Amino acid sequence: MSPPASLRLATLGALALLALLIPCLPRAAHAATHTTVSLTFDDGIKDQFTNARPLLRSHGMNATFYVISGQTNLSGYMSRDDISTLAADGDEIGGHTVDHPDLTTLSSDDVKREICNDRVTLLGWGFTVKNFAYPFGAANASVEQAAAYCGYNSARTVGGVVSPGSCDGCAYAETIPPADAYYTQTPDSVQTTTSLAQMKGLVTQAEQHGGGWVQLVIHHVCDGCDNQYAVSPSELSDFLDWLAPRAAAGTVVKTVDQVIGGTLKPGVNGPPLNPPTSGNLVQNPSLESAVGSVPRCFQYGGYGTNTFAWTRSTDAHTGSYSQKLDVTAWTSGDRKLVTTQDANTCAPIATPGHTYTSSIWYKGTWAADVEVKLTLYYRTTAGTWVYWTSGPAVPAAATWTKTPAYTSPPVPSDATGLSVGLSLAGTGTIYTDDYDVTDTANP
């Protein structure tokens, strides 16, 4: 028996309504939680541009490059033109501080100078800079607050996600949106020992545990690197070959900005510098105050192939401490304790056209053919530190001896800060103390 006309009409109406609603309901494939992968490259290293960029372009992918503004244009790092090319390709440019310090060791003002001034510089170069990565992944509550204060929409640490051999019991991916946008978490950095299977596993573990956000942290992209943090171009290519077709199943590649979103906020300058302007311009010249074993307002410097060790010594010229350097094997380069090379309150201000007299107390032993010299650097208006000049070689000395006062050439027009150290370019032992830099116009 046929149903009543009224029931048939009601049924047809319900079916028609259901037909309208069905397209609005998610399909089974879309109901699954998606996995988003962000390819992030830290430090603005030249081999990222040379080796990673062609692979990204050939796979139709974009990445996020976290750039150290103070290292831009230096040997081994990208030039501004390189970074501009990446941005024109659709890659995201993120901030990574002026000089790549461990921000947790700095004062709150210095943290803001590193984060804010880096972003202001990158914005001034024409980049859309919305996201940040902490150097060494190191952050605390005050550093997170500084990242927000400087106008970033997010900030990334390293770690907190299950990784090969570490972080058991951690999450398999970051959430979208992240629980803390200023402490977004990642697997451990990709290293030379990270296999292709392990790189794939960082993605599949997220896919198999509810999806989420996987930020891969990559540094060098090169063959045969000695650097611990490197991936070969062939392994990266194989990984991207494997990753690209997974988009059909819901695993997609996005930049950090595409995940975080948010508007571009204006730049915020860090606190103004306030170092001495007359007399000895070096702060903590007698090395009495330290963060761990490193004297405040100083840093370990050097380059080349050599074996060395630093010691905070109680054998001092004045006060209680000096710094001891032992170089036990040497092929090239030098080592030295230098006044801090960053954008903080420590660096003596340089006045273009002025000359500066420098001296350091020292003692130590080294062969007659080993050069030990006062070495000076200056900071450019872009925040980059460059070698400037050196004084004459000084001889080994069994007792505390003051280097002959060395007066520099006139400071270049683009200089904003100074740094000085006593370089040991060979095997030997040297103690240093009582650093002095004086503007000859304001002694």
C-alpha positions as MATLAB code, in Angstrom:
seq = 'MSPPASLRLATLGALALLALLIPCLPRAAHAATHTTVSLTFDDGIKDQFTNARPLLRSHGMNATFYVISGQTNLSGYMSRDDISTLAADGDEIGGHTVDHPDLTTLSSDDVKREICNDRVTLLGWGFTVKNFAYPFGAANASVEQAAAYCGYNSARTVGGVVSPGSCDGCAYAETIPPADAYYTQTPDSVQTTTSLAQMKGLVTQAEQHGGGWVQLVIHHVCDGCDNQYAVSPSELSDFLDWLAPRAAAGTVVKTVDQVIGGTLKPGVNGPPLNPPTSGNLVQNPSLESAVGSVPRCFQYGGYGTNTFAWTRSTDAHTGSYSQKLDVTAWTSGDRKLVTTQDANTCAPIATPGHTYTSSIWYKGTWAADVEVKLTLYYRTTAGTWVYWTSGPAVPAAATWTKTPAYTSPPVPSDATGLSVGLSLAGTGTIYTDDYDVTDTANP';
ca = [
       0.000    0.000    0.000;
       1.356    3.443   -0.893;
       1.937    5.937    1.922;
      -0.364    8.927    2.179;
       0.416   11.831   -0.106;
       1.214   14.042    2.872;
       3.801   11.553    4.136;
       5.305   11.184    0.665;
       5.631   14.965    0.382;
       7.221   15.181    3.829;
       9.637   12.388    2.941;
      10.556   14.000   -0.378;
      11.083   17.305    1.401;
      13.370   15.685    3.955;
      15.362   13.944    1.223;
      15.693   17.198   -0.685;
      16.938   18.952    2.456;
      19.398   16.128    3.110;
      20.651   16.368   -0.472;
      21.364   20.046    0.093;
      23.182   19.362    3.360;
      25.349   16.446    2.192;
      27.826   18.603    0.202;
      28.382   20.640    3.363;
      29.362   17.605    5.442;
      33.059   16.599    5.434;
      33.999   13.584    3.385;
      35.754   10.747    5.172;
      39.106   11.714    3.644;
      38.724   15.276    4.900;
      37.568   14.151    8.314;
      41.027   12.789    9.117;
      43.356   15.191   10.917;
      45.913   16.576    8.453;
      49.668   16.754    8.970;
      51.471   19.971    8.052;
      55.224   19.999    7.451;
      57.267   23.214    7.586;
      60.794   23.109    6.194;
      62.783   25.585    8.293;
      66.396   26.534    7.594;
      68.393   28.282   10.322;
      71.210   30.855   10.226;
      71.056   32.065    6.605;
      73.919   29.795    5.524;
      75.121   30.094    1.922;
      74.818   26.373    1.132;
      71.093   26.577    1.894;
      70.757   28.981   -1.017;
      73.144   27.057   -3.261;
      71.892   23.535   -2.570;
      68.456   23.650   -0.924;
      66.827   26.340   -3.054;
      67.023   24.386   -6.355;
      65.507   21.332   -4.640;
      62.652   23.367   -3.191;
      61.900   24.938   -6.567;
      61.991   21.621   -8.428;
      59.521   20.145   -5.927;
      57.209   23.163   -5.939;
      57.758   23.810   -2.232;
      58.473   26.890   -0.139;
      60.362   27.050    3.136;
      61.035   29.411    6.034;
      64.587   30.775    6.306;
      65.572   32.199    9.706;
      68.293   34.770    9.027;
      70.985   36.230   11.319;
      71.015   39.819   10.072;
      74.481   40.584   11.475;
      76.017   37.686    9.510;
      74.455   38.621    6.173;
      77.033   39.155    3.391;
      79.800   37.504    5.424;
      81.760   34.551    4.071;
      79.715   31.364    4.350;
      76.420   33.234    4.724;
      73.832   34.461    2.254;
      74.005   37.928    0.766;
      71.077   40.334    0.838;
      70.552   39.546   -2.842;
      70.338   35.831   -2.004;
      67.713   36.498    0.655;
      65.786   38.761   -1.720;
      65.768   35.975   -4.305;
      64.303   33.540   -1.764;
      61.599   36.027   -0.815;
      60.766   36.615   -4.482;
      60.448   32.832   -4.892;
      57.777   32.799   -2.183;
      59.951   31.594    0.681;
      59.411   33.154    4.095;
      62.179   35.182    5.760;
      62.187   34.960    9.551;
      64.300   36.555   12.278;
      67.136   34.811   14.136;
      68.753   37.755   16.054;
      71.555   40.115   15.091;
      74.434   37.916   16.285;
      73.049   34.487   17.319;
      73.725   34.627   21.088;
      72.134   32.400   23.715;
      69.399   34.851   24.673;
      68.919   33.277   28.098;
      72.369   34.573   29.120;
      71.656   38.241   28.295;
      70.009   41.072   30.174;
      66.426   41.909   29.231;
      67.567   45.037   27.365;
      70.187   43.087   25.432;
      67.617   40.435   24.517;
      65.370   43.127   23.052;
      68.266   44.634   21.128;
      69.114   41.271   19.596;
      65.529   40.380   18.666;
      64.021   43.787   17.901;
      66.961   45.325   16.050;
      67.327   42.196   13.926;
      63.674   42.453   12.896;
      63.913   46.205   12.260;
      66.909   45.597    9.987;
      65.162   42.842    8.020;
      62.008   44.944    7.675;
      64.155   47.833    6.471;
      65.589   45.553    3.799;
      62.054   45.054    2.525;
      61.218   41.609    3.927;
      57.931   40.559    5.514;
      59.228   39.293    8.856;
      56.550   37.796   11.102;
      58.120   34.759   12.794;
      61.269   34.127   14.821;
      63.543   31.248   15.856;
      65.562   31.273   19.093;
      69.310   30.697   18.609;
      70.178   27.249   19.995;
      66.453   26.873   20.694;
      67.141   28.615   24.022;
      64.343   30.647   25.597;
      62.662   31.403   28.904;
      59.604   33.405   29.885;
      61.296   36.806   29.571;
      62.807   35.907   26.191;
      59.376   34.785   24.942;
      57.926   38.097   26.098;
      60.643   39.945   24.184;
      59.798   38.070   20.973;
      56.189   39.199   21.323;
      57.230   42.755   22.259;
      59.370   43.017   19.115;
      56.351   42.296   16.917;
      56.673   38.627   16.061;
      53.612   36.415   15.669;
      55.453   33.274   16.789;
      58.831   32.035   17.981;
      60.304   28.560   17.562;
      62.465   26.522   19.912;
      64.165   23.206   19.013;
      62.946   20.002   20.629;
      59.831   18.944   22.498;
      58.697   16.459   19.821;
      59.608   12.758   19.720;
      62.925   12.381   17.864;
      65.293    9.496   17.104;
      66.817    8.535   20.434;
      65.338   11.410   22.420;
      62.210   12.936   23.920;
      60.396    9.681   24.658;
      56.955   10.506   25.976;
      56.840   13.838   24.146;
      54.187   14.750   21.610;
      54.494   13.393   18.072;
      53.885   16.841   16.576;
      53.134   20.425   17.533;
      49.454   21.318   17.614;
      47.704   23.710   15.223;
      47.309   26.279   16.621;
      50.237   25.762   19.013;
      49.571   25.888   22.748;
      52.271   28.575   23.071;
      52.878   30.545   19.884;
      56.117   31.903   21.348;
      57.525   28.461   22.122;
      56.537   26.278   19.185;
      58.130   22.849   19.398;
      59.939   20.674   16.881;
      61.829   17.424   16.515;
      65.573   17.666   17.143;
      67.610   19.385   14.425;
      68.507   17.299   11.382;
      72.110   16.121   11.793;
      74.705   14.368    9.663;
      73.706   11.150   11.447;
      69.984   11.561   10.686;
      69.031    8.949    8.088;
      66.460    9.326    5.337;
      64.283    6.771    7.118;
      64.449    8.830   10.315;
      63.486   12.017    8.466;
      60.495   10.212    6.995;
      59.663    8.871   10.450;
      59.325   12.389   11.853;
      56.438   12.869    9.422;
      54.809    9.432    9.587;
      54.770    9.407   13.395;
      52.635   12.558   13.253;
      50.390   11.078   10.569;
      49.870    7.959   12.683;
      49.112    9.854   15.902;
      46.460   12.359   14.925;
      48.397   14.698   12.652;
      49.582   18.159   13.632;
      52.515   20.390   12.721;
      56.029   19.056   12.034;
      58.700   21.762   11.788;
      61.919   20.263   10.441;
      65.002   22.209   11.579;
      67.814   22.177    9.001;
      71.156   23.977    9.028;
      73.845   23.083    6.459;
      72.871   21.444    3.162;
      76.089   20.030    1.720;
      78.106   16.903    0.980;
      80.910   15.845    3.276;
      80.404   18.592    5.838;
      82.325   18.315    9.075;
      79.553   20.300   10.692;
      77.351   18.242   13.017;
      74.185   19.845   11.739;
      74.051   19.024    8.041;
      72.057   17.055    5.495;
      73.379   16.076    2.077;
      71.601   17.491   -0.982;
      70.912   13.948   -2.204;
      69.247   12.941    1.068;
      67.191   16.126    1.139;
      66.173   15.535   -2.482;
      65.123   11.960   -1.716;
      63.126   13.192    1.266;
      61.301   15.811   -0.815;
      60.641   13.187   -3.520;
      58.937   11.084   -0.840;
      57.144   14.020    0.817;
      55.624   15.714   -2.238;
      53.046   13.028   -3.223;
      51.802   12.746    0.372;
      49.812   15.927   -0.224;
      47.148   13.774   -1.886;
      46.583   12.010    1.449;
      46.535   15.213    3.505;
      50.196   15.803    4.424;
      51.018   19.251    3.098;
      54.040   21.565    3.136;
      53.533   25.125    4.384;
      55.717   27.967    5.569;
      55.527   28.951    9.220;
      53.588   32.071    8.270;
      51.015   29.970    6.411;
      50.466   27.991    9.617;
      50.564   30.829   12.167;
      48.999   33.622   10.118;
      48.435   37.051   11.626;
      49.150   40.547   10.430;
      52.544   42.122    9.850;
      53.267   44.273   12.899;
      55.443   47.386   12.804;
      59.081   47.175   13.818;
      60.075   48.062   17.373;
      63.581   49.339   18.110;
      65.494   47.826   20.994;
      66.529   50.027   23.942;
      69.153   52.650   23.035;
      72.801   51.920   23.729;
      74.309   53.643   26.730;
      78.013   52.651   27.035;
      80.773   54.986   28.303;
      81.725   57.840   25.982;
      85.037   58.863   27.570;
      87.943   57.232   29.356;
      88.247   53.450   29.067;
      85.325   52.383   26.865;
      85.633   48.698   27.791;
      83.093   47.489   30.321;
      84.236   44.899   32.873;
      87.843   45.536   31.731;
      89.408   43.507   34.547;
      87.196   40.482   33.772;
      85.808   40.344   37.319;
      82.155   39.721   36.387;
      81.328   36.568   34.425;
      78.467   34.487   33.077;
      79.697   30.989   33.841;
      83.356   31.048   32.826;
      82.993   33.795   30.192;
      83.669   37.349   31.407;
      80.677   39.661   31.033;
      80.978   41.885   27.951;
      83.507   39.488   26.406;
      83.305   36.481   24.120;
      85.589   33.749   22.841;
      86.767   34.494   19.312;
      88.860   32.865   16.641;
      88.803   30.833   13.470;
      90.708   28.174   11.573;
      91.908   24.693   12.494;
      93.350   24.519   16.002;
      92.827   22.833   19.364;
      92.279   25.128   22.333;
      90.905   25.437   25.863;
      89.727   28.402   27.936;
      90.101   28.765   31.710;
      88.876   31.460   34.088;
      92.080   31.945   36.059;
      92.794   33.450   39.481;
      96.288   34.430   38.304;
      95.289   38.037   37.661;
      97.063   41.308   36.914;
      94.514   43.280   38.956;
      91.413   42.130   40.753;
      90.735   38.417   41.182;
      90.486   36.990   37.667;
      92.148   36.814   34.287;
      91.435   34.625   31.265;
      93.783   31.825   30.236;
      93.975   30.411   26.701;
      95.864   27.225   25.804;
      96.340   26.341   22.131;
      97.777   22.814   22.035;
      97.608   22.119   18.291;
      97.544   24.573   15.407;
      97.215   24.383   11.634;
      95.634   27.727   10.814;
      93.770   30.710   12.249;
      93.898   32.122   15.766;
      92.106   32.269   19.135;
      91.432   35.285   21.328;
      89.211   36.746   24.042;
      87.523   39.792   22.510;
      85.153   42.425   23.799;
      81.603   41.428   22.898;
      80.701   41.637   19.224;
      76.968   42.219   19.264;
      74.363   44.949   19.398;
      74.220   45.214   23.172;
      75.395   47.730   25.749;
      78.878   46.196   25.983;
      80.378   47.223   22.652;
      82.243   50.550   22.783;
      80.616   53.110   20.504;
      82.699   54.034   17.454;
      82.636   57.578   16.121;
      83.486   57.744   12.401;
      86.725   59.614   11.773;
      87.991   59.200   15.348;
      91.075   57.179   16.265;
      91.272   54.817   19.241;
      94.137   53.655   21.423;
      94.041   50.046   22.672;
      96.115   48.032   25.117;
      95.826   44.740   27.039;
      97.876   43.296   29.893;
      99.186   39.809   29.169;
     101.737   37.125   29.979;
     102.451   33.747   28.430;
     104.700   31.432   26.490;
     104.877   30.759   22.755;
     107.548   30.234   20.123;
     109.298   33.193   18.547;
     107.637   32.545   15.188;
     104.104   32.610   16.663;
     102.343   35.927   16.147;
     100.416   37.496   19.036;
      98.775   40.793   18.079;
      96.144   43.270   19.167;
      93.271   42.709   16.743;
      90.449   45.201   16.190;
      86.998   44.814   14.651;
      84.172   47.243   14.013;
      80.408   46.921   13.715;
      78.766   48.327   10.581;
      75.490   50.216   10.428;
      73.900   46.933    9.272;
      75.008   45.240   12.506;
      77.731   43.128   10.864;
      81.093   42.790   12.602;
      84.130   42.945   10.302;
      87.888   42.695   10.819;
      89.482   46.130   10.822;
      93.183   46.212   11.716;
      95.950   44.701   13.864;
      98.793   46.087   15.934;
     102.405   44.862   15.901;
     103.333   41.417   17.252;
     104.269   41.239   20.935;
     106.831   38.851   22.465;
     106.192   36.159   25.061;
     106.500   37.388   28.651;
     106.953   35.501   31.922;
     105.424   38.313   33.999;
     102.471   40.615   33.444;
     103.277   43.008   30.598;
     101.224   45.719   28.918;
     101.056   45.672   25.133;
     102.413   48.843   23.578;
      99.499   51.236   23.136;
      98.257   50.881   19.575;
      96.471   53.801   17.917;
      94.092   52.788   15.169;
      93.535   54.448   11.809;
      90.474   56.736   11.637;
      87.257   54.782   12.095;
      85.411   54.099    8.795;
      82.271   56.085    8.035;
      79.923   53.105    8.469;
      81.311   51.977   11.855;
      79.097   52.046   14.962;
      80.972   49.886   17.496;
      84.415   48.492   18.344;
      85.856   45.186   19.552;
      89.421   44.309   20.550;
      91.334   41.193   21.550;
      94.858   39.759   21.709;
      95.092   36.985   19.114;
      97.287   33.885   19.540;
      98.060   32.482   16.068;
      99.897   29.291   16.993;
     100.489   26.916   19.883;
     101.130   28.447   23.262;
      99.575   29.747   26.466;
      98.433   33.309   27.117;
      96.761   35.062   30.056;
      94.966   38.377   29.439;
      93.542   41.016   31.791;
      92.782   44.744   32.017;
      91.575   45.623   28.514;
      91.565   49.289   27.494;
      90.086   51.146   24.513;
      90.173   54.955   24.591;
      88.903   57.519   22.086;
      91.874   59.831   21.481;
      89.408   62.726   21.216;
      87.905   61.915   24.653;
      90.692   60.381   26.759;
];
